[in-house]
Amino acid sequence: MSDLPTILPPNAQAIERDLEQLSSRHKGFADPLKRLWKPQTCPENILPWLAWAFSVDKWDANWSEDAKRAAIAASVEVHRRKGTIGAVKRALAAAGYGAATVIERENWETHDATYKHDGSITYSAPDHWAEYRVQLTRPITIEQANQVRAILADVAPARCLLKALDFTEALNNYDARITYDGQFTHGVA
């Protein structure tokens, strides 16, 4: 018998005690496996399988390595809070789209001079209660906008409808340096 403590019951068989003693001598054996289950330490070529294991809803092989690791790391929290504004923001940030602002029920403001007419608020028909808009802080291409819509379809509440996807920073200027090839939009995607 070894001096190592046991967790086996008193009626354990000899083979069970031998296996327990053998496994206790190899405590570091599982360390390489632990590395595979952590997004920060997993080898890059195994990240797609780790994303599958963590149920990452949207995955793009063209993302940077940091974006892939962030999406995997945020997956559990996104699934835990799926259907909330926080999950929408977290999922977009994890996919590399930066901070996002979610606006619900736009144009429900009153016309009683409470708001300054500076162009930040439009006085049009209000959105339906289940419609929302997302404002991104960085410009995106049309292809990225489609990817953002797919992320939102998985994370946002099923009863809600995306009304607009806006970004506040202009990617290109009207200076004839780019051609209109359909890759970029004019601030709304």
C-alpha positions in Angstrom: 0.0 0.0 0.0 1.2 3.5 -0.8 1.2 6.5 1.5 -0.9 8.5 -1.0 -4.4 9.3 0.2 -7.3 7.4 -1.3 -10.8 8.4 -2.3 -11.9 4.8 -2.8 -14.3 3.1 -0.5 -13.0 0.5 2.0 -14.5 -2.4 -0.1 -12.5 -1.4 -3.3 -10.8 -4.2 -5.1 -7.0 -4.5 -5.5 -7.1 -3.5 -9.2 -9.0 -0.3 -8.4 -6.4 0.6 -5.8 -3.6 -0.1 -8.2 -5.2 2.1 -10.9 -5.7 4.9 -8.4 -2.1 4.7 -7.3 -0.9 4.7 -10.9 -3.0 7.6 -11.9 -1.9 9.7 -8.9 1.7 9.4 -10.1 0.9 11.1 -13.4 -0.7 14.2 -12.1 0.7 16.4 -14.9 -0.5 14.0 -17.6 -3.7 16.0 -18.3 -2.0 19.4 -18.5 -1.7 19.3 -22.3 -5.4 18.5 -22.5 -6.3 21.5 -20.3 -4.5 23.7 -22.8 -6.7 22.6 -25.6 -9.9 23.6 -23.8 -8.8 27.2 -23.1 -9.3 29.7 -25.9 -6.2 31.6 -24.8 -3.8 28.6 -25.0 -5.3 26.4 -27.6 -3.2 26.0 -30.8 -4.6 28.1 -33.7 -5.2 25.2 -36.0 -7.5 23.6 -33.4 -9.6 26.8 -32.8 -12.4 25.8 -35.2 -13.1 22.6 -33.3 -12.9 24.4 -30.0 -15.5 26.9 -31.4 -17.7 24.0 -32.3 -17.4 22.5 -28.8 -18.3 25.9 -27.3 -21.2 26.3 -29.7 -20.0 29.5 -31.3 -23.0 30.4 -33.5 -21.1 32.3 -36.2 -17.6 31.5 -37.2 -15.5 33.0 -40.0 -12.2 31.4 -41.0 -11.0 34.9 -42.2 -11.2 36.4 -38.8 -7.9 37.3 -37.1 -6.6 34.9 -34.5 -7.5 37.3 -31.7 -11.1 37.7 -33.0 -11.4 33.9 -33.1 -10.2 33.5 -29.5 -12.4 36.3 -28.3 -15.5 34.7 -30.0 -14.8 31.4 -28.3 -14.1 33.0 -24.9 -17.4 35.1 -25.1 -19.5 32.2 -26.3 -20.6 30.9 -22.9 -21.6 34.3 -21.7 -23.4 35.1 -24.9 -25.4 31.9 -24.7 -26.1 32.6 -21.0 -27.6 36.0 -21.8 -28.9 35.3 -25.3 -31.9 37.5 -26.2 -30.6 40.5 -24.3 -29.0 43.8 -25.4 -25.9 42.8 -23.5 -25.6 39.6 -25.5 -25.9 41.5 -28.7 -23.2 43.9 -27.7 -20.9 41.1 -26.5 -21.4 39.0 -29.6 -20.6 41.9 -31.9 -17.5 42.9 -29.9 -16.3 39.3 -29.8 -16.6 39.1 -33.6 -14.3 42.1 -33.9 -16.9 44.8 -34.7 -16.2 46.9 -31.6 -18.6 48.6 -29.3 -22.2 48.8 -30.6 -25.1 50.8 -29.5 -28.5 49.2 -29.6 -31.5 51.6 -30.0 -34.9 50.3 -29.2 -38.2 52.1 -30.1 -36.6 55.0 -31.9 -38.6 58.2 -32.5 -40.9 57.7 -29.5 -39.8 61.1 -28.3 -42.4 63.8 -27.9 -42.6 67.1 -29.9 -42.7 69.3 -26.8 -39.3 70.9 -27.1 -37.7 68.5 -24.7 -35.1 67.6 -27.4 -32.9 70.1 -29.2 -33.4 69.9 -33.0 -29.8 69.3 -33.9 -30.3 66.4 -36.4 -29.5 63.7 -33.8 -33.2 62.8 -33.5 -35.4 62.4 -36.5 -39.1 63.2 -36.1 -40.6 60.5 -38.2 -43.1 57.7 -37.5 -41.9 55.8 -34.5 -40.5 52.3 -34.7 -42.7 49.4 -33.8 -42.1 48.2 -30.2 -40.2 45.1 -31.4 -37.9 46.9 -33.9 -34.3 47.9 -33.0 -31.4 49.6 -34.6 -27.7 48.9 -34.2 -25.0 51.6 -34.5 -21.4 50.4 -34.9 -18.4 52.7 -34.2 -16.4 51.5 -37.2 -17.3 51.3 -40.9 -18.1 47.9 -42.4 -18.3 46.4 -45.8 -21.5 45.0 -47.3 -20.2 41.5 -46.7 -19.4 42.3 -43.0 -22.9 43.8 -42.7 -24.4 40.5 -43.8 -22.2 38.8 -41.2 -23.4 41.2 -38.5 -27.0 40.5 -39.5 -26.4 36.8 -39.2 -24.9 37.3 -35.7 -27.9 39.4 -34.7 -30.3 36.8 -36.0 -28.7 34.2 -33.6 -28.3 36.4 -30.6 -31.1 39.0 -30.6 -34.6 38.1 -29.3 -36.6 36.1 -31.9 -39.5 38.5 -31.6 -37.4 41.5 -32.5 -36.7 42.9 -36.0 -33.5 44.7 -37.1 -34.6 48.0 -38.6 -31.2 49.5 -39.4 -27.5 48.9 -39.2 -25.6 52.2 -39.0 -22.0 53.1 -38.5 -20.8 56.5 -37.4 -17.4 56.7 -39.0 -17.0 57.1 -42.7 -14.7 54.6 -44.4 -14.2 56.5 -47.6 -14.5 60.1 -48.8 -16.0 61.4 -52.0 -12.6 62.2 -53.5 -12.5 59.8 -56.5 -10.0 57.5 -54.9 -12.4 54.5 -54.9 -14.8 53.2 -57.4 -18.4 52.3 -56.8 -18.1 48.5 -57.0 -20.8 47.6 -54.5 -18.4 46.6 -51.8 -19.1 49.6 -49.5 -22.2 51.6 -48.6 -22.7 55.2 -47.5 -23.1 54.7 -43.8 -26.1 52.4 -43.7 -25.8 48.8 -44.5 
